[in-house]
Amino acid sequence: MHIVERAKNLMMSAGSEWVMWLLIALSAMSIAVIIERVLALRALKTDLSELRRDLVTGLFEGGFAKARTLLSNQRHPAALVALRGVARPESDTTAKGAEEAMVAETVAQKRILESRFSFLATLGANAPFIGLFGTVVGILQAFDALGHAGPSAVSSIAPQAVMSSISEALVATAIGLAVAIPAVFAYNMLERTVKAALEDAEIFAREIVSYLESRTGHEASKQEPPSRPFVTPMRRAASAS
């Protein structure tokens, strides 16, 4: 048997109903993932402007010890990233070392926050194609029924069986779109929320690096010997005489 005929018989025997059930199952999984991610990311809605001000003030008033006290009870990724930067003793921490530690923590937080995002993105991109596959199978069944009908029966089958099969087949495409649209919408909203949280983390990290650099510059200025006043050669000669 020709491979095309085999493929047609396989799709005809399977039908398009399984596509509907697959899309319904994927839709249920998508809703579960969206609810779980919304509940997990609801802490990202926190306004961090006050915490940022307290962090900057605390760093210059009490150093890392004060900063750790302010950040220890916070679960926002920005606070966790900043806490990673002040984890070691202040005397052993350089601006470069703190920056590298906070970059590593930012990557780790990003991976946690974007958990299951790939499922929503994949579902949003492929659900319409799954529905379209069901539509193709349904149309194939309709035209196969039309092809097996005798010449006298074509006129009566076309407006009834064929059109009914095609309309049922188009339902698969509609379901595919109904599954994909919420998944894409939720993915975009959640991705924007995560992006804003990571931007807050970068702001906190820059505040800590700025504090460390200013502290280093202040300590360096203390260690420099006092500069001697510049004496011109003419004045030096005059004083020697």
N, C-alpha and C positions, 0 to 999 in steps of 0.2 A: 504493500500500500504506500502511496506517495506520502512524503512527510507532511505536506500541507493538509492532505486529507486526514492524516492521523491527528494532527494538531486540532483540526476543526472538530473531529469526533470527540476528542478529549474535552475541549471547551464546551461542546454541546452537552456532553454527559454530565459535566460538573455544573453547568448553568451559572447564573449570576447571583443566586441567592446567598451563596457563601461570602460573596464580596460585601453584601449588605451587613451580614453578621460580623464580618471582620471590621468594617468601618464602625459599627456600633461598639464593638469591644475596644477599638482604638480611641473612640470618643470618650468612653468611660475612663480609660487610663489617662487620657489627656486632662479630663476634669479633675481626677485625683491628684495628678502632678501639679496642676495649677493651684489647687487649694493648699496642698502641702507647701509649695514654694511661697505663696502669699503669706501663710502663717509663719513660715520661717524667716521671711524678709520684712515682716511688719516692724521689727525694731529699727530698720534703716530709715524710717520716717522721722526719727528723732532730730530735733533742732540742736545742732552742736555749737552754735555760736557762743552760748554762755560757757560751755565746757572749754572751748578754745581759749576764751579770755581767761578763765581760771587757770588753765594750763600754762599760759604764757606768764601770768603773774606768779604762779606757784614756782615755776622754774627759776625765776630771778630772785624770789624770796627764800625758797627752801631747797632749790636744786632738784636732783632726781628723787630724793626721798619724798618731797612734797608732790611731785608729779605722779609717783607711783601710788600715793594715797588717793589722788584725784581719779586716777584711771582704773584702779583695781576693781571697782564695782561696776564698771561699764562693760557692756557686751557688744557695743557697736564696733564694726571692723576698724574704724578710724582710731578708736581708743585702744584696741588690741595691737594695732600696728605701732602706735606711739608707745605703748607699754613695752613692746619688744625693744624699742630703741633705748629705753631707760632701765632695762632689766639689770645690766651690769653696774658695778660701782662707778660713780661719776669720774673718779680719778683715773680709772682704767679705760675710759671710753673716749674715743676720738670721734670727730665729726664723720670721718670716712667710715669707720667701723659701725657707728650707729646707723648711718645711711644704708650700708649694705645689709645690716640685720633687718631694717624696716622694709627694704625692697623685697627680701626673702619672705617676710611675713605678709606683705601685700600680695605676692603671688599665691601664697598658701590660702589666704582669705578669698582671693578671686576664685580659686578652684572650688572652695566650699560653697561660695555664694551662687556660682553658676552650675551647681549640681542639677542634673536632669534637664538643663536647658537644651542640650543636644537632642533630646527626645522631642521636645516641642518644635524645635526647628526642623527636624527631619519629618515629623508628622505634618507640619504645615506645608512643607514642600512637596510631599509625596501623596498625601490623602486625595487630592484631585485626580492624580493619575490612577490610583487604585479604583476610584469611582468611575473613571473613564474606561478602565479595563472591564468593569461590570457592564457598562453601557455597550461596549463593543461586542461582548458575548451575547447580550440580549438582542442587539441588532442582527448578529449572525444567526441566531435562532429564528428570528422573524423571517429573514430572507431564505433560510433553509426550508422553512415551512412553505414559503411561497414557491420555492423551486420544485418541491415535491408535489405540489398540487397540480391537478390536471388543467388543461387550457380552459375547460368550462367552469372550473371552480375558482380560477384566479380572480375574477371580478367580484366574487362574494367574499373571498378570504382577505383580499387587500384592505378593504375598509374596516374589517373586524379584527381578525387575528394579528395581521401584520402591524397595524397601527397601535393596537393594544400592547403588543410585545415591545414596540419601540418606545411607547410612553412609559412602560414599566422599566425599560432599560435606562431611560434618562434619569430615573429616580436615583440610580447609583451615582451618577455624576453630581446630582444635587446633594446627596448625603456626603459625598467626598468634599464638596465645598463647605458644607455645614460643619464638618469636622476640622477642616484646615483653617478657616477664618478665625475661630476663637483661639486656636493654638498659636497662630501667627500674632494675633493681637496681644495675647498674654505674654508671649516671648518678647515682643518689643517693649511692653510696659515693664516687665521684670528686668530686662537688660538695661533699660534706662535707669531703673532704681539702683541696680548694682553699680553702674558706671558712676552715678552720683556719690554712692558710698565710697568707692575707690578714690574719687577726687577729694572727698573729705579726708581720707586716710593720707593722701599726698600732702594736703595742707598741714595736717598735724605733724607729719614727718619733717616737713620743711621748717616748721617752727622749732622743733627740737634741734635740727642741724644748725639753724641760725643761732640758737642759744649756745651750742657747743663752740661754734666758730667765734662768736663774740667773747666767750669765756677764754678761749685760747688766745685771742688777740689781746685781751686785757692782761692775761698772765705774762705774755711775751713783752708787753710794754713795761711791766713792772721789773722784769729781769734785765732790761737794757740799761747800760751805764748812762749816767747823765751826760748829756752832750756838752762839750767844752765850747765856749764862745770862739768864733772864728776871728783870728787876729791877722790883719794884713801885713805883708812884709815891711811896709813903711813904718807901721806902728811898732812892729817888733824891733826894727833897727833903732827907732827913737828911744824905746825903753832900755835897750842895751847900752846906749850911750849915756 
